[in-house]
Amino acid sequence: MLEARAAVRNLHAYRPPLAGRVGLRLDFNESTVGCSPRVLARLRSLDSELLARYPEREPVEKEVAGFLGLDPAQILLTNGVDEAIHLLCSTYLDAGDEAIIVVPTFAMYAIFAQAEGARVVEVRAGDNFTFPAKELLTQLSPRTRIIAISNPNNPTGAAVAGDVLIQIAQAAPQAAVLVDEAYFEFHGETLIGQTRQIENLFVTRTFSKAYGLAGLRIGILAGEARQMAIVRRVASPYNVNAAALAVLPEALRDQEYVNRYVAQVLSNREKLQQELDNLGLHYWPSHANFVLVRIGPAHAEFVRALRDRGILVRDRHSDPLCEGCVRLTVGSDEHTQTLIVALREVVGRLGLRGSLRNEVRA
Ligand SMILES: Cc1ncc(COP(=O)(O)O)c(C=O)c1O
């Protein structure tokens, strides 16, 4: 009988709840309003000739590099950040190597690392999900070959200062340090410029969140030019589809659209956090387009009650340190208002108002 490698046999299937997502999507941190009309117009203008050809990545990589102020040799466009993580794991991890992650965090770091046969070393976040820099440094070993950090972090919304991450990269020259900036636009701080000098630093960006293009599957991996030449060897030359490559320059040009959406999200994040304060629910102030809230034992009922009102949110109860927690995506003014109205009803109906105010915080 055909058997998969042991590392793959031992993986748990990761099935995010994608089925039947009818309603207001506040469960996957996507844009709630979608992409710029200019991007949509470009998409509608595509013809069969474009689809008949294998897609060419390089010209678009040049444009992206120009936008980011980097050398094109430092940029690889990928099939979402997911593929970028996969490529880094394939490039740097041998069986028995170690990949360090800070938990709770995005699931794909551990999955791709384990698939290579690496050992995942989990470092738990500190009180209120602060970044455990000291603990992480004590876990470094000669076998540490990947350190993956989401900044800001999903699902907590916590951020860590860039100089702390640079310190980690300098302390582990044998490891590829991935700083995943999937939520950069909502935070505004970046290490992408440092990839020019720091050989083992990699930064990822996505068009799935602020740009409203999760369905197109496009992301950026940036790194030092010589390292990127190595990573490129394991990437398919056609990893990014023609439609994504055709619209990406237009998406970058319409910064006004992205900036307007980001400004709305930032103001709505404040509004939502204020409302959670008023309702006496415990949450963690966020640097991204979502807020993690502690609901307590009624977390599943809470998610169901919102779904009954047409709003999808994500139960994070099973994540480490996230007992009873639910993650709410922040979107447009209208969508946030809809969420707030539903929250008031559901919190009232389930008797959650103020119930967790005095609980010990994670
Ligand atoms: C931290 C983080 N990285 C990467 C991704 C996936 O990005 P992409 O859609 O570009 O694969 C997500 C999506 O939720 C995320 O939260």
The ligand as a Gaussian input file, in Angstrom:
#p B3LYP/6-31G(d) Opt

LIG

0 1
 C       -0.520000      35.901000       9.906000
 C       -1.062000      35.431000       8.608000
 N       -0.212000      35.100000       7.633000
 C       -0.653000      34.669000       6.442000
 C       -2.003000      34.537000       6.182000
 C       -2.443000      33.990000       4.859000
 O       -2.232000      34.928000       3.864000
 P       -2.511000      34.581000       2.352000
 O       -3.970000      34.731000       2.119000
 O       -1.700000      35.613000       1.625000
 O       -2.020000      33.191000       2.097000
 C       -2.931000      34.865000       7.156000
 C       -4.360000      34.702000       6.898000
 O       -5.198000      34.681000       7.740000
 C       -2.440000      35.315000       8.402000
 O       -3.273000      35.614000       9.390000

